[in-house]
Amino acid sequence: MITPDIARYLDAGPLNPTPSEAHGILCGLICGGDAHALESWLGQVAPTADAGETLIAEARAALRAWGLAIERDFQTSEPLVQLPSPDESAPLGERALWLYDWVRGFLYALGLLSLSKSDLSAQGREILHDLAAITQIDLDALEDSEENEQALAEVSEFIRVAAMLIHHERAVVRAPTHSGPPIAAGQETDPV
């Protein structure tokens, strides 16, 4: 859950991301396979020393709790990316901006991990291309209409599925198993 304090703590950090962008950064680190995603994320978004000890302590505790809640979504038997969103009654443009910010954060995190196209399958490369294209959308020209509402719902679902496919390629498939080393994206496994 995104509280008003979360936004205040993020404002005091070095990147100053929106809550949606910060959520996207953590999801990108998790989906990209960062074994220490929460700590990497806190290093990016938590306030720095010049913010003051009290604010730093409060912010790190609140951001850690929020980050752990986000991580838990990935630790279930069927992991799921939960995209943050303002209230459903918010204007279409505001809800689209939240998605836009989330995708920017997600792509930023993949960049932090130095993820390149060669690290992904053909489908993963296409997803990366499509996510980058989403950041090129002109949100100022977006009008409230039923057609655009439907398009936003479809884009939102695409983003969720796309993130989970990257998570599967980079984090799930590559995770060490009890019987051997990580499996590279696209590599076949030999059934026993």
Contacts in CASP RR format, 6 or more apart in sequence:
PFRMAT RR
TARGET T0000
AUTHOR 0000-0000-0000
METHOD contacts of the structure
MODEL  1
MITPDIARYLDAGPLNPTPSEAHGILCGLICGGDAHALESWLGQVAPTAD
AGETLIAEARAALRAWGLAIERDFQTSEPLVQLPSPDESAPLGERALWLY
DWVRGFLYALGLLSLSKSDLSAQGREILHDLAAITQIDLDALEDSEENEQ
ALAEVSEFIRVAAMLIHHERAVVRAPTHSGPPIAAGQETDPV
1 66 0 8 1.000
1 69 0 8 1.000
2 19 0 8 1.000
2 23 0 8 1.000
2 66 0 8 1.000
2 84 0 8 1.000
3 62 0 8 1.000
5 58 0 8 1.000
5 62 0 8 1.000
6 19 0 8 1.000
6 22 0 8 1.000
6 62 0 8 1.000
6 63 0 8 1.000
6 66 0 8 1.000
7 18 0 8 1.000
7 19 0 8 1.000
9 46 0 8 1.000
9 47 0 8 1.000
9 55 0 8 1.000
9 58 0 8 1.000
9 59 0 8 1.000
9 62 0 8 1.000
9 63 0 8 1.000
10 16 0 8 1.000
10 17 0 8 1.000
10 18 0 8 1.000
10 19 0 8 1.000
10 22 0 8 1.000
10 45 0 8 1.000
10 63 0 8 1.000
12 47 0 8 1.000
12 51 0 8 1.000
12 55 0 8 1.000
12 59 0 8 1.000
13 45 0 8 1.000
13 46 0 8 1.000
13 47 0 8 1.000
13 48 0 8 1.000
13 51 0 8 1.000
13 59 0 8 1.000
14 44 0 8 1.000
14 45 0 8 1.000
14 48 0 8 1.000
15 22 0 8 1.000
15 25 0 8 1.000
15 44 0 8 1.000
15 45 0 8 1.000
17 25 0 8 1.000
17 45 0 8 1.000
17 101 0 8 1.000
17 105 0 8 1.000
18 98 0 8 1.000
18 101 0 8 1.000
19 84 0 8 1.000
20 84 0 8 1.000
20 85 0 8 1.000
20 97 0 8 1.000
20 98 0 8 1.000
20 99 0 8 1.000
20 101 0 8 1.000
20 102 0 8 1.000
21 101 0 8 1.000
21 102 0 8 1.000
21 104 0 8 1.000
21 105 0 8 1.000
21 108 0 8 1.000
22 41 0 8 1.000
22 45 0 8 1.000
22 105 0 8 1.000
23 70 0 8 1.000
23 83 0 8 1.000
23 84 0 8 1.000
23 102 0 8 1.000
24 101 0 8 1.000
24 102 0 8 1.000
24 103 0 8 1.000
24 105 0 8 1.000
24 106 0 8 1.000
24 109 0 8 1.000
25 41 0 8 1.000
25 44 0 8 1.000
25 45 0 8 1.000
25 105 0 8 1.000
25 106 0 8 1.000
25 108 0 8 1.000
25 109 0 8 1.000
26 37 0 8 1.000
26 38 0 8 1.000
26 41 0 8 1.000
26 67 0 8 1.000
26 70 0 8 1.000
26 71 0 8 1.000
26 109 0 8 1.000
27 70 0 8 1.000
27 81 0 8 1.000
27 102 0 8 1.000
27 106 0 8 1.000
27 109 0 8 1.000
27 163 0 8 1.000
28 37 0 8 1.000
28 105 0 8 1.000
28 106 0 8 1.000
28 109 0 8 1.000
28 110 0 8 1.000
28 113 0 8 1.000
28 163 0 8 1.000
28 166 0 8 1.000
29 37 0 8 1.000
29 40 0 8 1.000
29 41 0 8 1.000
29 109 0 8 1.000
29 112 0 8 1.000
29 113 0 8 1.000
30 37 0 8 1.000
30 70 0 8 1.000
30 71 0 8 1.000
30 74 0 8 1.000
30 167 0 8 1.000
30 171 0 8 1.000
31 81 0 8 1.000
31 106 0 8 1.000
31 109 0 8 1.000
31 110 0 8 1.000
31 163 0 8 1.000
31 164 0 8 1.000
31 166 0 8 1.000
31 167 0 8 1.000
31 170 0 8 1.000
31 171 0 8 1.000
32 109 0 8 1.000
32 110 0 8 1.000
32 113 0 8 1.000
32 115 0 8 1.000
32 166 0 8 1.000
32 167 0 8 1.000
32 170 0 8 1.000
32 171 0 8 1.000
33 113 0 8 1.000
33 167 0 8 1.000
33 170 0 8 1.000
33 171 0 8 1.000
33 174 0 8 1.000
34 40 0 8 1.000
34 109 0 8 1.000
34 113 0 8 1.000
37 71 0 8 1.000
38 64 0 8 1.000
38 67 0 8 1.000
38 68 0 8 1.000
38 71 0 8 1.000
40 112 0 8 1.000
41 67 0 8 1.000
41 109 0 8 1.000
42 60 0 8 1.000
42 63 0 8 1.000
42 64 0 8 1.000
44 112 0 8 1.000
45 63 0 8 1.000
46 56 0 8 1.000
46 59 0 8 1.000
46 60 0 8 1.000
46 63 0 8 1.000
47 55 0 8 1.000
47 56 0 8 1.000
47 59 0 8 1.000
47 60 0 8 1.000
48 56 0 8 1.000
49 56 0 8 1.000
51 59 0 8 1.000
70 82 0 8 1.000
73 79 0 8 1.000
73 80 0 8 1.000
73 81 0 8 1.000
73 82 0 8 1.000
74 80 0 8 1.000
74 167 0 8 1.000
74 171 0 8 1.000
79 164 0 8 1.000
79 167 0 8 1.000
79 172 0 8 1.000
80 160 0 8 1.000
80 164 0 8 1.000
81 159 0 8 1.000
81 160 0 8 1.000
81 163 0 8 1.000
81 164 0 8 1.000
81 167 0 8 1.000
83 98 0 8 1.000
83 99 0 8 1.000
83 102 0 8 1.000
83 156 0 8 1.000
83 159 0 8 1.000
83 160 0 8 1.000
84 98 0 8 1.000
84 102 0 8 1.000
85 95 0 8 1.000
85 98 0 8 1.000
85 99 0 8 1.000
85 156 0 8 1.000
86 94 0 8 1.000
86 95 0 8 1.000
86 98 0 8 1.000
88 95 0 8 1.000
91 144 0 8 1.000
92 142 0 8 1.000
92 143 0 8 1.000
92 144 0 8 1.000
92 145 0 8 1.000
92 148 0 8 1.000
92 149 0 8 1.000
92 152 0 8 1.000
93 139 0 8 1.000
93 142 0 8 1.000
93 144 0 8 1.000
95 152 0 8 1.000
96 137 0 8 1.000
96 139 0 8 1.000
96 142 0 8 1.000
96 152 0 8 1.000
97 139 0 8 1.000
99 134 0 8 1.000
99 152 0 8 1.000
99 155 0 8 1.000
99 156 0 8 1.000
99 159 0 8 1.000
100 134 0 8 1.000
100 135 0 8 1.000
100 137 0 8 1.000
100 139 0 8 1.000
102 159 0 8 1.000
103 131 0 8 1.000
103 134 0 8 1.000
103 135 0 8 1.000
103 159 0 8 1.000
104 135 0 8 1.000
106 131 0 8 1.000
106 163 0 8 1.000
107 128 0 8 1.000
107 131 0 8 1.000
107 132 0 8 1.000
107 135 0 8 1.000
110 128 0 8 1.000
110 166 0 8 1.000
115 170 0 8 1.000
117 125 0 8 1.000
117 128 0 8 1.000
119 170 0 8 1.000
119 185 0 8 1.000
120 127 0 8 1.000
120 128 0 8 1.000
120 166 0 8 1.000
120 169 0 8 1.000
120 170 0 8 1.000
120 185 0 8 1.000
121 169 0 8 1.000
121 185 0 8 1.000
121 186 0 8 1.000
123 165 0 8 1.000
124 165 0 8 1.000
124 166 0 8 1.000
124 169 0 8 1.000
124 185 0 8 1.000
127 162 0 8 1.000
127 165 0 8 1.000
127 166 0 8 1.000
128 166 0 8 1.000
130 158 0 8 1.000
130 162 0 8 1.000
131 159 0 8 1.000
131 162 0 8 1.000
134 155 0 8 1.000
134 159 0 8 1.000
142 148 0 8 1.000
169 185 0 8 1.000
169 186 0 8 1.000
170 185 0 8 1.000
173 182 0 8 1.000
173 183 0 8 1.000
173 185 0 8 1.000
173 186 0 8 1.000
174 182 0 8 1.000
174 183 0 8 1.000
174 184 0 8 1.000
174 185 0 8 1.000
175 182 0 8 1.000
176 182 0 8 1.000
183 189 0 8 1.000
END
